[in-house]
Amino acid sequence: MTNHNRPKPDDRSDNVEKLQATIHNTLENIEAAEETLAFSSPEEKAKIQSKNKRRKEAIDGLREEIKDEAAHREH
């Protein structure tokens, strides 16, 4: 009996490109959100600034993942 539930092999060949695209999209979201600050209420401004802070932290994590992927490619 064959095992049809085998996991797919780990294909990391395009991880760096996907991570870079995610960073690019996140930066665009930060920029768009900052553009809305001028038209936002104080409560909305606080939410936007908080979300952008989390986005920037996520970008830092994504950049670390890119470094890890680059190191993985070298081996």
CHARMM internal coordinates of N, CA and C (Angstrom, degrees):
IC EDIT
DIST 1 N 1 CA 1.4583
DIST 1 CA 1 C 1.5347
ANGL 1 N 1 CA 1 C 109.09
DIST 1 C 2 N 1.3182
ANGL 1 CA 1 C 2 N 117.05
DIHE 1 N 1 CA 1 C 2 N 127.33
DIST 2 N 2 CA 1.4612
ANGL 1 C 2 N 2 CA 120.61
DIHE 1 CA 1 C 2 N 2 CA -179.35
DIST 2 CA 2 C 1.5211
ANGL 2 N 2 CA 2 C 109.92
DIHE 1 C 2 N 2 CA 2 C -82.25
DIST 2 C 3 N 1.2970
ANGL 2 CA 2 C 3 N 114.26
DIHE 2 N 2 CA 2 C 3 N 152.48
DIST 3 N 3 CA 1.4601
ANGL 2 C 3 N 3 CA 120.32
DIHE 2 CA 2 C 3 N 3 CA -179.76
DIST 3 CA 3 C 1.5312
ANGL 3 N 3 CA 3 C 108.64
DIHE 2 C 3 N 3 CA 3 C -95.07
DIST 3 C 4 N 1.3184
ANGL 3 CA 3 C 4 N 116.66
DIHE 3 N 3 CA 3 C 4 N 106.26
DIST 4 N 4 CA 1.4708
ANGL 3 C 4 N 4 CA 121.51
DIHE 3 CA 3 C 4 N 4 CA -178.87
DIST 4 CA 4 C 1.5234
ANGL 4 N 4 CA 4 C 112.24
DIHE 3 C 4 N 4 CA 4 C -85.12
DIST 4 C 5 N 1.2990
ANGL 4 CA 4 C 5 N 118.13
DIHE 4 N 4 CA 4 C 5 N -3.42
DIST 5 N 5 CA 1.4601
ANGL 4 C 5 N 5 CA 122.12
DIHE 4 CA 4 C 5 N 5 CA -177.00
DIST 5 CA 5 C 1.5206
ANGL 5 N 5 CA 5 C 112.57
DIHE 4 C 5 N 5 CA 5 C -104.35
DIST 5 C 6 N 1.3227
ANGL 5 CA 5 C 6 N 116.62
DIHE 5 N 5 CA 5 C 6 N 22.09
DIST 6 N 6 CA 1.4579
ANGL 5 C 6 N 6 CA 119.20
DIHE 5 CA 5 C 6 N 6 CA 178.90
DIST 6 CA 6 C 1.5230
ANGL 6 N 6 CA 6 C 109.77
DIHE 5 C 6 N 6 CA 6 C -69.83
DIST 6 C 7 N 1.3363
ANGL 6 CA 6 C 7 N 116.56
DIHE 6 N 6 CA 6 C 7 N 141.35
DIST 7 N 7 CA 1.4693
ANGL 6 C 7 N 7 CA 118.59
DIHE 6 CA 6 C 7 N 7 CA 176.96
DIST 7 CA 7 C 1.5148
ANGL 7 N 7 CA 7 C 110.42
DIHE 6 C 7 N 7 CA 7 C -69.89
DIST 7 C 8 N 1.3034
ANGL 7 CA 7 C 8 N 114.72
DIHE 7 N 7 CA 7 C 8 N 153.52
DIST 8 N 8 CA 1.4640
ANGL 7 C 8 N 8 CA 119.93
DIHE 7 CA 7 C 8 N 8 CA 176.51
DIST 8 CA 8 C 1.5232
ANGL 8 N 8 CA 8 C 108.68
DIHE 7 C 8 N 8 CA 8 C -69.66
DIST 8 C 9 N 1.3104
ANGL 8 CA 8 C 9 N 117.19
DIHE 8 N 8 CA 8 C 9 N 148.72
DIST 9 N 9 CA 1.4704
ANGL 8 C 9 N 9 CA 119.04
DIHE 8 CA 8 C 9 N 9 CA 177.07
DIST 9 CA 9 C 1.5275
ANGL 9 N 9 CA 9 C 110.19
DIHE 8 C 9 N 9 CA 9 C -62.60
DIST 9 C 10 N 1.3143
ANGL 9 CA 9 C 10 N 115.49
DIHE 9 N 9 CA 9 C 10 N 150.12
DIST 10 N 10 CA 1.4610
ANGL 9 C 10 N 10 CA 121.54
DIHE 9 CA 9 C 10 N 10 CA -178.45
DIST 10 CA 10 C 1.5267
ANGL 10 N 10 CA 10 C 109.34
DIHE 9 C 10 N 10 CA 10 C -74.30
DIST 10 C 11 N 1.3307
ANGL 10 CA 10 C 11 N 116.63
DIHE 10 N 10 CA 10 C 11 N 107.22
DIST 11 N 11 CA 1.4600
ANGL 10 C 11 N 11 CA 122.10
DIHE 10 CA 10 C 11 N 11 CA 178.58
DIST 11 CA 11 C 1.5160
ANGL 11 N 11 CA 11 C 108.52
DIHE 10 C 11 N 11 CA 11 C -105.51
DIST 11 C 12 N 1.3073
ANGL 11 CA 11 C 12 N 115.86
DIHE 11 N 11 CA 11 C 12 N 101.21
DIST 12 N 12 CA 1.4578
ANGL 11 C 12 N 12 CA 120.79
DIHE 11 CA 11 C 12 N 12 CA -177.64
DIST 12 CA 12 C 1.5177
ANGL 12 N 12 CA 12 C 111.73
DIHE 11 C 12 N 12 CA 12 C -102.00
DIST 12 C 13 N 1.3049
ANGL 12 CA 12 C 13 N 117.86
DIHE 12 N 12 CA 12 C 13 N 12.86
DIST 13 N 13 CA 1.4595
ANGL 12 C 13 N 13 CA 121.31
DIHE 12 CA 12 C 13 N 13 CA -172.22
DIST 13 CA 13 C 1.5261
ANGL 13 N 13 CA 13 C 113.86
DIHE 12 C 13 N 13 CA 13 C -63.02
DIST 13 C 14 N 1.3166
ANGL 13 CA 13 C 14 N 117.50
DIHE 13 N 13 CA 13 C 14 N -30.05
DIST 14 N 14 CA 1.4711
ANGL 13 C 14 N 14 CA 118.86
DIHE 13 CA 13 C 14 N 14 CA -178.30
DIST 14 CA 14 C 1.5217
ANGL 14 N 14 CA 14 C 113.10
DIHE 13 C 14 N 14 CA 14 C -114.28
DIST 14 C 15 N 1.3215
ANGL 14 CA 14 C 15 N 117.78
DIHE 14 N 14 CA 14 C 15 N 17.08
DIST 15 N 15 CA 1.4601
ANGL 14 C 15 N 15 CA 120.41
DIHE 14 CA 14 C 15 N 15 CA -179.04
DIST 15 CA 15 C 1.5254
ANGL 15 N 15 CA 15 C 112.76
DIHE 14 C 15 N 15 CA 15 C -61.41
DIST 15 C 16 N 1.3265
ANGL 15 CA 15 C 16 N 117.50
DIHE 15 N 15 CA 15 C 16 N -42.28
DIST 16 N 16 CA 1.4668
ANGL 15 C 16 N 16 CA 120.08
DIHE 15 CA 15 C 16 N 16 CA -178.52
DIST 16 CA 16 C 1.5234
ANGL 16 N 16 CA 16 C 110.11
DIHE 15 C 16 N 16 CA 16 C -61.52
DIST 16 C 17 N 1.3216
ANGL 16 CA 16 C 17 N 116.69
DIHE 16 N 16 CA 16 C 17 N -43.97
DIST 17 N 17 CA 1.4652
ANGL 16 C 17 N 17 CA 119.98
DIHE 16 CA 16 C 17 N 17 CA 179.61
DIST 17 CA 17 C 1.5279
ANGL 17 N 17 CA 17 C 110.88
DIHE 16 C 17 N 17 CA 17 C -62.99
DIST 17 C 18 N 1.3231
ANGL 17 CA 17 C 18 N 117.19
DIHE 17 N 17 CA 17 C 18 N -41.44
DIST 18 N 18 CA 1.4679
ANGL 17 C 18 N 18 CA 120.46
DIHE 17 CA 17 C 18 N 18 CA 178.70
DIST 18 CA 18 C 1.5264
ANGL 18 N 18 CA 18 C 111.20
DIHE 17 C 18 N 18 CA 18 C -65.04
DIST 18 C 19 N 1.3231
ANGL 18 CA 18 C 19 N 116.48
DIHE 18 N 18 CA 18 C 19 N -41.26
DIST 19 N 19 CA 1.4656
ANGL 18 C 19 N 19 CA 120.20
DIHE 18 CA 18 C 19 N 19 CA 178.49
DIST 19 CA 19 C 1.5275
ANGL 19 N 19 CA 19 C 110.76
DIHE 18 C 19 N 19 CA 19 C -65.06
DIST 19 C 20 N 1.3253
ANGL 19 CA 19 C 20 N 116.84
DIHE 19 N 19 CA 19 C 20 N -41.25
DIST 20 N 20 CA 1.4630
ANGL 19 C 20 N 20 CA 120.28
DIHE 19 CA 19 C 20 N 20 CA 178.58
DIST 20 CA 20 C 1.5285
ANGL 20 N 20 CA 20 C 110.91
DIHE 19 C 20 N 20 CA 20 C -63.93
DIST 20 C 21 N 1.3165
ANGL 20 CA 20 C 21 N 117.22
DIHE 20 N 20 CA 20 C 21 N -39.02
DIST 21 N 21 CA 1.4641
ANGL 20 C 21 N 21 CA 120.58
DIHE 20 CA 20 C 21 N 21 CA 177.82
DIST 21 CA 21 C 1.5205
ANGL 21 N 21 CA 21 C 110.55
DIHE 20 C 21 N 21 CA 21 C -65.04
DIST 21 C 22 N 1.3193
ANGL 21 CA 21 C 22 N 116.19
DIHE 21 N 21 CA 21 C 22 N -39.59
DIST 22 N 22 CA 1.4645
ANGL 21 C 22 N 22 CA 120.27
DIHE 21 CA 21 C 22 N 22 CA 178.53
DIST 22 CA 22 C 1.5215
ANGL 22 N 22 CA 22 C 110.52
DIHE 21 C 22 N 22 CA 22 C -63.98
DIST 22 C 23 N 1.3171
ANGL 22 CA 22 C 23 N 116.88
DIHE 22 N 22 CA 22 C 23 N -42.57
DIST 23 N 23 CA 1.4727
ANGL 22 C 23 N 23 CA 120.48
DIHE 22 CA 22 C 23 N 23 CA 177.64
DIST 23 CA 23 C 1.5182
ANGL 23 N 23 CA 23 C 109.92
DIHE 22 C 23 N 23 CA 23 C -61.86
DIST 23 C 24 N 1.3129
ANGL 23 CA 23 C 24 N 117.25
DIHE 23 N 23 CA 23 C 24 N -45.20
DIST 24 N 24 CA 1.4708
ANGL 23 C 24 N 24 CA 121.05
DIHE 23 CA 23 C 24 N 24 CA -179.92
DIST 24 CA 24 C 1.5362
ANGL 24 N 24 CA 24 C 110.62
DIHE 23 C 24 N 24 CA 24 C -59.07
DIST 24 C 25 N 1.3237
ANGL 24 CA 24 C 25 N 116.38
DIHE 24 N 24 CA 24 C 25 N -46.82
DIST 25 N 25 CA 1.4642
ANGL 24 C 25 N 25 CA 120.30
DIHE 24 CA 24 C 25 N 25 CA -179.80
DIST 25 CA 25 C 1.5247
ANGL 25 N 25 CA 25 C 111.40
DIHE 24 C 25 N 25 CA 25 C -64.04
DIST 25 C 26 N 1.3152
ANGL 25 CA 25 C 26 N 116.70
DIHE 25 N 25 CA 25 C 26 N -39.35
DIST 26 N 26 CA 1.4636
ANGL 25 C 26 N 26 CA 120.45
DIHE 25 CA 25 C 26 N 26 CA 179.99
DIST 26 CA 26 C 1.5171
ANGL 26 N 26 CA 26 C 110.72
DIHE 25 C 26 N 26 CA 26 C -66.32
DIST 26 C 27 N 1.3265
ANGL 26 CA 26 C 27 N 117.25
DIHE 26 N 26 CA 26 C 27 N -40.71
DIST 27 N 27 CA 1.4699
ANGL 26 C 27 N 27 CA 120.48
DIHE 26 CA 26 C 27 N 27 CA 176.51
DIST 27 CA 27 C 1.5278
ANGL 27 N 27 CA 27 C 111.01
DIHE 26 C 27 N 27 CA 27 C -61.87
DIST 27 C 28 N 1.3233
ANGL 27 CA 27 C 28 N 116.76
DIHE 27 N 27 CA 27 C 28 N -39.83
DIST 28 N 28 CA 1.4673
ANGL 27 C 28 N 28 CA 119.81
DIHE 27 CA 27 C 28 N 28 CA 176.74
DIST 28 CA 28 C 1.5281
ANGL 28 N 28 CA 28 C 110.86
DIHE 27 C 28 N 28 CA 28 C -63.89
DIST 28 C 29 N 1.3257
ANGL 28 CA 28 C 29 N 117.20
DIHE 28 N 28 CA 28 C 29 N -39.21
DIST 29 N 29 CA 1.4666
ANGL 28 C 29 N 29 CA 120.51
DIHE 28 CA 28 C 29 N 29 CA 178.20
DIST 29 CA 29 C 1.5217
ANGL 29 N 29 CA 29 C 111.18
DIHE 28 C 29 N 29 CA 29 C -65.05
DIST 29 C 30 N 1.3302
ANGL 29 CA 29 C 30 N 116.85
DIHE 29 N 29 CA 29 C 30 N -39.13
DIST 30 N 30 CA 1.4676
ANGL 29 C 30 N 30 CA 120.37
DIHE 29 CA 29 C 30 N 30 CA 177.67
DIST 30 CA 30 C 1.5206
ANGL 30 N 30 CA 30 C 109.64
DIHE 29 C 30 N 30 CA 30 C -62.41
DIST 30 C 31 N 1.3205
ANGL 30 CA 30 C 31 N 116.17
DIHE 30 N 30 CA 30 C 31 N -46.02
DIST 31 N 31 CA 1.4668
ANGL 30 C 31 N 31 CA 120.57
DIHE 30 CA 30 C 31 N 31 CA -179.03
DIST 31 CA 31 C 1.5294
ANGL 31 N 31 CA 31 C 110.97
DIHE 30 C 31 N 31 CA 31 C -62.43
DIST 31 C 32 N 1.3126
ANGL 31 CA 31 C 32 N 117.09
DIHE 31 N 31 CA 31 C 32 N -44.73
DIST 32 N 32 CA 1.4628
ANGL 31 C 32 N 32 CA 120.52
DIHE 31 CA 31 C 32 N 32 CA 179.64
DIST 32 CA 32 C 1.5241
ANGL 32 N 32 CA 32 C 110.92
DIHE 31 C 32 N 32 CA 32 C -63.13
DIST 32 C 33 N 1.3132
ANGL 32 CA 32 C 33 N 116.21
DIHE 32 N 32 CA 32 C 33 N -40.76
DIST 33 N 33 CA 1.4667
ANGL 32 C 33 N 33 CA 120.03
DIHE 32 CA 32 C 33 N 33 CA 179.82
DIST 33 CA 33 C 1.5228
ANGL 33 N 33 CA 33 C 110.57
DIHE 32 C 33 N 33 CA 33 C -65.69
DIST 33 C 34 N 1.3242
ANGL 33 CA 33 C 34 N 117.15
DIHE 33 N 33 CA 33 C 34 N -40.15
DIST 34 N 34 CA 1.4609
ANGL 33 C 34 N 34 CA 120.14
DIHE 33 CA 33 C 34 N 34 CA 179.57
DIST 34 CA 34 C 1.5232
ANGL 34 N 34 CA 34 C 111.79
DIHE 33 C 34 N 34 CA 34 C -65.45
DIST 34 C 35 N 1.3327
ANGL 34 CA 34 C 35 N 116.34
DIHE 34 N 34 CA 34 C 35 N -32.07
DIST 35 N 35 CA 1.4623
ANGL 34 C 35 N 35 CA 119.87
DIHE 34 CA 34 C 35 N 35 CA 177.56
DIST 35 CA 35 C 1.5272
ANGL 35 N 35 CA 35 C 111.27
DIHE 34 C 35 N 35 CA 35 C -65.95
DIST 35 C 36 N 1.3179
ANGL 35 CA 35 C 36 N 118.26
DIHE 35 N 35 CA 35 C 36 N -28.15
DIST 36 N 36 CA 1.4639
ANGL 35 C 36 N 36 CA 121.12
DIHE 35 CA 35 C 36 N 36 CA -179.56
DIST 36 CA 36 C 1.5212
ANGL 36 N 36 CA 36 C 113.09
DIHE 35 C 36 N 36 CA 36 C -82.65
DIST 36 C 37 N 1.3258
ANGL 36 CA 36 C 37 N 117.49
DIHE 36 N 36 CA 36 C 37 N -10.57
DIST 37 N 37 CA 1.4638
ANGL 36 C 37 N 37 CA 120.37
DIHE 36 CA 36 C 37 N 37 CA -177.67
DIST 37 CA 37 C 1.5229
ANGL 37 N 37 CA 37 C 112.37
DIHE 36 C 37 N 37 CA 37 C -57.78
DIST 37 C 38 N 1.3162
ANGL 37 CA 37 C 38 N 117.81
DIHE 37 N 37 CA 37 C 38 N -38.53
DIST 38 N 38 CA 1.4662
ANGL 37 C 38 N 38 CA 121.44
DIHE 37 CA 37 C 38 N 38 CA -177.08
DIST 38 CA 38 C 1.5231
ANGL 38 N 38 CA 38 C 112.16
DIHE 37 C 38 N 38 CA 38 C -63.21
DIST 38 C 39 N 1.3264
ANGL 38 CA 38 C 39 N 116.90
DIHE 38 N 38 CA 38 C 39 N -24.06
DIST 39 N 39 CA 1.4576
ANGL 38 C 39 N 39 CA 121.14
DIHE 38 CA 38 C 39 N 39 CA -176.45
DIST 39 CA 39 C 1.5235
ANGL 39 N 39 CA 39 C 112.62
DIHE 38 C 39 N 39 CA 39 C -106.83
DIST 39 C 40 N 1.3279
ANGL 39 CA 39 C 40 N 116.75
DIHE 39 N 39 CA 39 C 40 N 10.59
DIST 40 N 40 CA 1.4589
ANGL 39 C 40 N 40 CA 120.75
DIHE 39 CA 39 C 40 N 40 CA -173.04
DIST 40 CA 40 C 1.5240
ANGL 40 N 40 CA 40 C 111.90
DIHE 39 C 40 N 40 CA 40 C -103.10
DIST 40 C 41 N 1.3188
ANGL 40 CA 40 C 41 N 114.25
DIHE 40 N 40 CA 40 C 41 N 153.44
DIST 41 N 41 CA 1.4604
ANGL 40 C 41 N 41 CA 120.25
DIHE 40 CA 40 C 41 N 41 CA 174.28
DIST 41 CA 41 C 1.5273
ANGL 41 N 41 CA 41 C 108.62
DIHE 40 C 41 N 41 CA 41 C -73.41
DIST 41 C 42 N 1.3187
ANGL 41 CA 41 C 42 N 117.50
DIHE 41 N 41 CA 41 C 42 N 164.89
DIST 42 N 42 CA 1.4638
ANGL 41 C 42 N 42 CA 119.65
DIHE 41 CA 41 C 42 N 42 CA 179.15
DIST 42 CA 42 C 1.5416
ANGL 42 N 42 CA 42 C 112.47
DIHE 41 C 42 N 42 CA 42 C -56.28
DIST 42 C 43 N 1.3333
ANGL 42 CA 42 C 43 N 116.97
DIHE 42 N 42 CA 42 C 43 N -37.58
DIST 43 N 43 CA 1.4678
ANGL 42 C 43 N 43 CA 120.00
DIHE 42 CA 42 C 43 N 43 CA 179.58
DIST 43 CA 43 C 1.5356
ANGL 43 N 43 CA 43 C 110.65
DIHE 42 C 43 N 43 CA 43 C -66.85
DIST 43 C 44 N 1.3277
ANGL 43 CA 43 C 44 N 115.17
DIHE 43 N 43 CA 43 C 44 N -43.53
DIST 44 N 44 CA 1.4631
ANGL 43 C 44 N 44 CA 119.51
DIHE 43 CA 43 C 44 N 44 CA 179.03
DIST 44 CA 44 C 1.5243
ANGL 44 N 44 CA 44 C 111.02
DIHE 43 C 44 N 44 CA 44 C -65.23
DIST 44 C 45 N 1.3378
ANGL 44 CA 44 C 45 N 116.63
DIHE 44 N 44 CA 44 C 45 N -39.02
DIST 45 N 45 CA 1.4651
ANGL 44 C 45 N 45 CA 120.45
DIHE 44 CA 44 C 45 N 45 CA 178.02
DIST 45 CA 45 C 1.5213
ANGL 45 N 45 CA 45 C 110.56
DIHE 44 C 45 N 45 CA 45 C -59.32
DIST 45 C 46 N 1.3244
ANGL 45 CA 45 C 46 N 116.30
DIHE 45 N 45 CA 45 C 46 N -43.84
DIST 46 N 46 CA 1.4627
ANGL 45 C 46 N 46 CA 120.19
DIHE 45 CA 45 C 46 N 46 CA -179.62
DIST 46 CA 46 C 1.5261
ANGL 46 N 46 CA 46 C 110.55
DIHE 45 C 46 N 46 CA 46 C -62.61
DIST 46 C 47 N 1.3327
ANGL 46 CA 46 C 47 N 116.47
DIHE 46 N 46 CA 46 C 47 N -41.42
DIST 47 N 47 CA 1.4693
ANGL 46 C 47 N 47 CA 120.01
DIHE 46 CA 46 C 47 N 47 CA 179.03
DIST 47 CA 47 C 1.5203
ANGL 47 N 47 CA 47 C 111.49
DIHE 46 C 47 N 47 CA 47 C -65.07
DIST 47 C 48 N 1.3210
ANGL 47 CA 47 C 48 N 116.11
DIHE 47 N 47 CA 47 C 48 N -43.56
DIST 48 N 48 CA 1.4640
ANGL 47 C 48 N 48 CA 121.15
DIHE 47 CA 47 C 48 N 48 CA -179.76
DIST 48 CA 48 C 1.5268
ANGL 48 N 48 CA 48 C 110.03
DIHE 47 C 48 N 48 CA 48 C -63.33
DIST 48 C 49 N 1.3257
ANGL 48 CA 48 C 49 N 116.38
DIHE 48 N 48 CA 48 C 49 N -45.84
DIST 49 N 49 CA 1.4596
ANGL 48 C 49 N 49 CA 119.38
DIHE 48 CA 48 C 49 N 49 CA -179.05
DIST 49 CA 49 C 1.5256
ANGL 49 N 49 CA 49 C 111.32
DIHE 48 C 49 N 49 CA 49 C -64.20
DIST 49 C 50 N 1.3164
ANGL 49 CA 49 C 50 N 116.62
DIHE 49 N 49 CA 49 C 50 N -37.95
DIST 50 N 50 CA 1.4578
ANGL 49 C 50 N 50 CA 120.67
DIHE 49 CA 49 C 50 N 50 CA 177.68
DIST 50 CA 50 C 1.5239
ANGL 50 N 50 CA 50 C 111.10
DIHE 49 C 50 N 50 CA 50 C -65.40
DIST 50 C 51 N 1.3210
ANGL 50 CA 50 C 51 N 115.58
DIHE 50 N 50 CA 50 C 51 N -44.31
DIST 51 N 51 CA 1.4632
ANGL 50 C 51 N 51 CA 119.64
DIHE 50 CA 50 C 51 N 51 CA 179.97
DIST 51 CA 51 C 1.5214
ANGL 51 N 51 CA 51 C 110.83
DIHE 50 C 51 N 51 CA 51 C -65.43
DIST 51 C 52 N 1.3296
ANGL 51 CA 51 C 52 N 117.27
DIHE 51 N 51 CA 51 C 52 N -40.61
DIST 52 N 52 CA 1.4600
ANGL 51 C 52 N 52 CA 119.87
DIHE 51 CA 51 C 52 N 52 CA 178.95
DIST 52 CA 52 C 1.5262
ANGL 52 N 52 CA 52 C 111.07
DIHE 51 C 52 N 52 CA 52 C -65.44
DIST 52 C 53 N 1.3242
ANGL 52 CA 52 C 53 N 116.60
DIHE 52 N 52 CA 52 C 53 N -33.86
DIST 53 N 53 CA 1.4638
ANGL 52 C 53 N 53 CA 119.73
DIHE 52 CA 52 C 53 N 53 CA 176.14
DIST 53 CA 53 C 1.5287
ANGL 53 N 53 CA 53 C 109.81
DIHE 52 C 53 N 53 CA 53 C -62.59
DIST 53 C 54 N 1.3217
ANGL 53 CA 53 C 54 N 116.74
DIHE 53 N 53 CA 53 C 54 N -43.93
DIST 54 N 54 CA 1.4705
ANGL 53 C 54 N 54 CA 120.58
DIHE 53 CA 53 C 54 N 54 CA 178.21
DIST 54 CA 54 C 1.5303
ANGL 54 N 54 CA 54 C 110.60
DIHE 53 C 54 N 54 CA 54 C -65.32
DIST 54 C 55 N 1.3207
ANGL 54 CA 54 C 55 N 116.85
DIHE 54 N 54 CA 54 C 55 N -37.95
DIST 55 N 55 CA 1.4655
ANGL 54 C 55 N 55 CA 120.46
DIHE 54 CA 54 C 55 N 55 CA 178.18
DIST 55 CA 55 C 1.5301
ANGL 55 N 55 CA 55 C 110.62
DIHE 54 C 55 N 55 CA 55 C -62.34
DIST 55 C 56 N 1.3210
ANGL 55 CA 55 C 56 N 116.35
DIHE 55 N 55 CA 55 C 56 N -42.96
DIST 56 N 56 CA 1.4704
ANGL 55 C 56 N 56 CA 120.26
DIHE 55 CA 55 C 56 N 56 CA 179.76
DIST 56 CA 56 C 1.5265
ANGL 56 N 56 CA 56 C 110.89
DIHE 55 C 56 N 56 CA 56 C -65.18
DIST 56 C 57 N 1.3204
ANGL 56 CA 56 C 57 N 116.80
DIHE 56 N 56 CA 56 C 57 N -37.45
DIST 57 N 57 CA 1.4609
ANGL 56 C 57 N 57 CA 120.24
DIHE 56 CA 56 C 57 N 57 CA 176.35
DIST 57 CA 57 C 1.5275
ANGL 57 N 57 CA 57 C 110.34
DIHE 56 C 57 N 57 CA 57 C -65.63
DIST 57 C 58 N 1.3215
ANGL 57 CA 57 C 58 N 116.50
DIHE 57 N 57 CA 57 C 58 N -38.62
DIST 58 N 58 CA 1.4651
ANGL 57 C 58 N 58 CA 120.76
DIHE 57 CA 57 C 58 N 58 CA 178.24
DIST 58 CA 58 C 1.5288
ANGL 58 N 58 CA 58 C 110.20
DIHE 57 C 58 N 58 CA 58 C -64.32
DIST 58 C 59 N 1.3199
ANGL 58 CA 58 C 59 N 116.69
DIHE 58 N 58 CA 58 C 59 N -39.74
DIST 59 N 59 CA 1.4614
ANGL 58 C 59 N 59 CA 120.70
DIHE 58 CA 58 C 59 N 59 CA 178.47
DIST 59 CA 59 C 1.5265
ANGL 59 N 59 CA 59 C 109.95
DIHE 58 C 59 N 59 CA 59 C -61.45
DIST 59 C 60 N 1.3210
ANGL 59 CA 59 C 60 N 117.46
DIHE 59 N 59 CA 59 C 60 N -41.63
DIST 60 N 60 CA 1.4624
ANGL 59 C 60 N 60 CA 120.21
DIHE 59 CA 59 C 60 N 60 CA 177.25
DIST 60 CA 60 C 1.5274
ANGL 60 N 60 CA 60 C 110.48
DIHE 59 C 60 N 60 CA 60 C -58.39
DIST 60 C 61 N 1.3214
ANGL 60 CA 60 C 61 N 116.11
DIHE 60 N 60 CA 60 C 61 N -43.20
DIST 61 N 61 CA 1.4627
ANGL 60 C 61 N 61 CA 120.55
DIHE 60 CA 60 C 61 N 61 CA 178.42
DIST 61 CA 61 C 1.5186
ANGL 61 N 61 CA 61 C 112.19
DIHE 60 C 61 N 61 CA 61 C -64.94
DIST 61 C 62 N 1.3129
ANGL 61 CA 61 C 62 N 116.67
DIHE 61 N 61 CA 61 C 62 N -40.09
DIST 62 N 62 CA 1.4666
ANGL 61 C 62 N 62 CA 120.81
DIHE 61 CA 61 C 62 N 62 CA 178.58
DIST 62 CA 62 C 1.5218
ANGL 62 N 62 CA 62 C 111.08
DIHE 61 C 62 N 62 CA 62 C -64.84
DIST 62 C 63 N 1.3226
ANGL 62 CA 62 C 63 N 116.47
DIHE 62 N 62 CA 62 C 63 N -38.03
DIST 63 N 63 CA 1.4705
ANGL 62 C 63 N 63 CA 119.59
DIHE 62 CA 62 C 63 N 63 CA 178.35
DIST 63 CA 63 C 1.5326
ANGL 63 N 63 CA 63 C 110.55
DIHE 62 C 63 N 63 CA 63 C -65.66
DIST 63 C 64 N 1.3270
ANGL 63 CA 63 C 64 N 116.72
DIHE 63 N 63 CA 63 C 64 N -36.26
DIST 64 N 64 CA 1.4696
ANGL 63 C 64 N 64 CA 120.06
DIHE 63 CA 63 C 64 N 64 CA 175.39
DIST 64 CA 64 C 1.5275
ANGL 64 N 64 CA 64 C 110.41
DIHE 63 C 64 N 64 CA 64 C -64.60
DIST 64 C 65 N 1.3288
ANGL 64 CA 64 C 65 N 116.81
DIHE 64 N 64 CA 64 C 65 N -40.05
DIST 65 N 65 CA 1.4646
ANGL 64 C 65 N 65 CA 120.35
DIHE 64 CA 64 C 65 N 65 CA 177.38
DIST 65 CA 65 C 1.5261
ANGL 65 N 65 CA 65 C 111.09
DIHE 64 C 65 N 65 CA 65 C -62.45
DIST 65 C 66 N 1.3297
ANGL 65 CA 65 C 66 N 116.72
DIHE 65 N 65 CA 65 C 66 N -38.59
DIST 66 N 66 CA 1.4651
ANGL 65 C 66 N 66 CA 119.96
DIHE 65 CA 65 C 66 N 66 CA 177.90
DIST 66 CA 66 C 1.5258
ANGL 66 N 66 CA 66 C 109.79
DIHE 65 C 66 N 66 CA 66 C -62.14
DIST 66 C 67 N 1.3256
ANGL 66 CA 66 C 67 N 117.12
DIHE 66 N 66 CA 66 C 67 N -41.92
DIST 67 N 67 CA 1.4688
ANGL 66 C 67 N 67 CA 120.27
DIHE 66 CA 66 C 67 N 67 CA 177.26
DIST 67 CA 67 C 1.5244
ANGL 67 N 67 CA 67 C 110.29
DIHE 66 C 67 N 67 CA 67 C -60.83
DIST 67 C 68 N 1.3279
ANGL 67 CA 67 C 68 N 116.66
DIHE 67 N 67 CA 67 C 68 N -43.23
DIST 68 N 68 CA 1.4640
ANGL 67 C 68 N 68 CA 120.68
DIHE 67 CA 67 C 68 N 68 CA 178.87
DIST 68 CA 68 C 1.5225
ANGL 68 N 68 CA 68 C 111.10
DIHE 67 C 68 N 68 CA 68 C -62.16
DIST 68 C 69 N 1.3266
ANGL 68 CA 68 C 69 N 115.77
DIHE 68 N 68 CA 68 C 69 N -43.16
DIST 69 N 69 CA 1.4714
ANGL 68 C 69 N 69 CA 120.08
DIHE 68 CA 68 C 69 N 69 CA 179.82
DIST 69 CA 69 C 1.5345
ANGL 69 N 69 CA 69 C 110.27
DIHE 68 C 69 N 69 CA 69 C -64.47
DIST 69 C 70 N 1.3203
ANGL 69 CA 69 C 70 N 117.13
DIHE 69 N 69 CA 69 C 70 N -40.58
DIST 70 N 70 CA 1.4617
ANGL 69 C 70 N 70 CA 120.38
DIHE 69 CA 69 C 70 N 70 CA 179.44
DIST 70 CA 70 C 1.5231
ANGL 70 N 70 CA 70 C 109.78
DIHE 69 C 70 N 70 CA 70 C -63.58
DIST 70 C 71 N 1.3203
ANGL 70 CA 70 C 71 N 116.89
DIHE 70 N 70 CA 70 C 71 N -40.80
DIST 71 N 71 CA 1.4636
ANGL 70 C 71 N 71 CA 120.66
DIHE 70 CA 70 C 71 N 71 CA 177.62
DIST 71 CA 71 C 1.5253
ANGL 71 N 71 CA 71 C 110.51
DIHE 70 C 71 N 71 CA 71 C -65.10
DIST 71 C 72 N 1.3231
ANGL 71 CA 71 C 72 N 116.80
DIHE 71 N 71 CA 71 C 72 N -37.90
DIST 72 N 72 CA 1.4662
ANGL 71 C 72 N 72 CA 121.20
DIHE 71 CA 71 C 72 N 72 CA 179.50
DIST 72 CA 72 C 1.5253
ANGL 72 N 72 CA 72 C 110.90
DIHE 71 C 72 N 72 CA 72 C -65.39
DIST 72 C 73 N 1.3096
ANGL 72 CA 72 C 73 N 117.21
DIHE 72 N 72 CA 72 C 73 N -36.92
DIST 73 N 73 CA 1.4712
ANGL 72 C 73 N 73 CA 121.83
DIHE 72 CA 72 C 73 N 73 CA -179.56
DIST 73 CA 73 C 1.5227
ANGL 73 N 73 CA 73 C 111.41
DIHE 72 C 73 N 73 CA 73 C -67.04
DIST 73 C 74 N 1.3342
ANGL 73 CA 73 C 74 N 116.40
DIHE 73 N 73 CA 73 C 74 N -31.22
DIST 74 N 74 CA 1.4538
ANGL 73 C 74 N 74 CA 121.11
DIHE 73 CA 73 C 74 N 74 CA -177.59
DIST 74 CA 74 C 1.5276
ANGL 74 N 74 CA 74 C 111.81
DIHE 73 C 74 N 74 CA 74 C -71.19
DIST 74 C 75 N 1.3229
ANGL 74 CA 74 C 75 N 117.55
DIHE 74 N 74 CA 74 C 75 N -19.84
DIST 75 N 75 CA 1.4799
ANGL 74 C 75 N 75 CA 120.21
DIHE 74 CA 74 C 75 N 75 CA -175.36
DIST 75 CA 75 C 1.4898
ANGL 75 N 75 CA 75 C 111.35
DIHE 74 C 75 N 75 CA 75 C -95.34
END
COOR INIT
IC SEED 1 N 1 CA 1 C
IC BUILD
